[in-house]
């Protein structure tokens, strides 16, 4: 059955939500943060350190446990940071304003290693798909049709894959070292100490106990709704509008400005989601439409960054024309993924709007 | 108001259509053929001949009148040839089987010049669009925002444009020479003589006057319906299915085999359309859905050939990586146009099917 809970934090018929909910949520996330941190240390993510792992390749730098621990760490850091933002007026201003950039630094540093790995996987998968290996069963000569054998790739596609592998694996290794360094830094220890304090005592303002959280959660929902309203959703709902590739060949090497509002909505959707979790507590029902919209925006971000990585690889000096050609096809393919993700978001969001009305 | 006439040649309630309709249609098309040929000669398309025009550029080889005369010539040649095919049993077999390949040769030869010009225009337009010049009004500094100033193109896009311009203009010039040569050949004069005979006397079989054309027209409609049923329309109706680019990087340089069934439907749709014209006579109502489906298939063909031209330009020896990259983006863009055209066809065809049922 589809969930009907859509924007419950703004539901005017529900009773007030007090600062106890905020304190409870922050304490739980802080506890989760500390647990993940302990797990991350125990699973030996720091073993060897940057020098010994400098040449580590995709999939080798960190066990599955340490990867999942790092993910859990980022997950709780984002939730703490998001709640500090949404419910700012209830929290000690100096403390919360000092904490947020530190949490952002931490989760950003931890996220990069994973992001480079995922980007490489996405791009290599697309190269295989574009070589017609993964989807045409008639081309599969043996039992092992997927993943595609490298022999099906053209020289250009194979070289493009090797170049991306080199560049993104290097970036990933560097990100891994940076993450390990960060986790050993005094800056990190200060963040961990702050979170440890948060796990036992949330620094609320004197007025907090008398404050209803609902208007603040509603404001987060409104910021999301306003940002979505500013998106070009009519265009996005028109399949094959060819908008995402409009700057595919522009001289500008910076990230595409047309992506920014979508990235912004992604962040606001996340804040809204965390606010919902906080307001509902353990009973927070899954909102499948919110989930679909969020997944579309993640895909949007991933494809945009993959497209940009392909374009940037194509600027490597002295590459063969065939390599550059394959990277051009790959760039355009990922920009179309961007467009497809916008379409998917529009479809998911439209459904939600209809249900809400 | 939307036209409700969808598949009238198969309408069982209408009266029989006799061979008079076929003879009248063929005579009219033959007359039109001869008129266009006269006009083509009078507008001086043959002036100068191949040597003098060898370096003619896009838009210079032939006046607007001679271009429209050539188009009218092709148009009637296609209609004669199509009718000979659909209503074969009513026509003298030797004569009609001898005539069809000659008409195909003629309209193919005449079509090539136009096709190369249109392909170049499509590709240069796409390069401008991909450089973000034509669609972003904020980038337009002056009053003349369209067509985009060359200054907005990257070096790669500009070089790719220049390369395509060189290659397709050369091909176009050669096609122009070949067309002029064809129009002066004894082979052409033999075709023109046959058409002149057709304009006065259609070589029907003795049994033709007693034959009802409707089953033959219905068979043409059935061939179309069957071919459409074999298309992957479920996939095509799913926006952003990413199927058209599946061989975007495959080693095969031949036209994409996945396009062939769509090209075949395009031809069958045309035969069905000509049969409708013939059955209705001058009263033939416009079927907007058939029109939309046909336009989508034309777009499909044009984009497929443009994508192939971009891929083939990228195989030019010694091009710069930036040029190859731009051609890769362009290739992928046109393959997405192919996918978009399939979606458009699916949408148009679905509408038609619903109305017919």
Interface residues (C-beta under 8 A of the other chain):
Chain A: X127 X129 X130 X131 X132 X135 X136 X152 X153 X154 X156 X157 X239 X240 X242 X243 X245 X246 X247 X248 X249 X250 X251 X314 X319 X320 X321 X322 X323 X324 X325 X326 X327 X328 X329 X330 X331 X332 X333 X336 X337 X339 X340 X343
Chain B: X127 X129 X130 X131 X132 X135 X136 X152 X153 X154 X156 X157 X239 X240 X242 X243 X245 X246 X247 X248 X249 X250 X251 X314 X319 X320 X321 X322 X323 X324 X325 X326 X327 X328 X329 X330 X331 X332 X333 X336 X337 X339 X340 X343
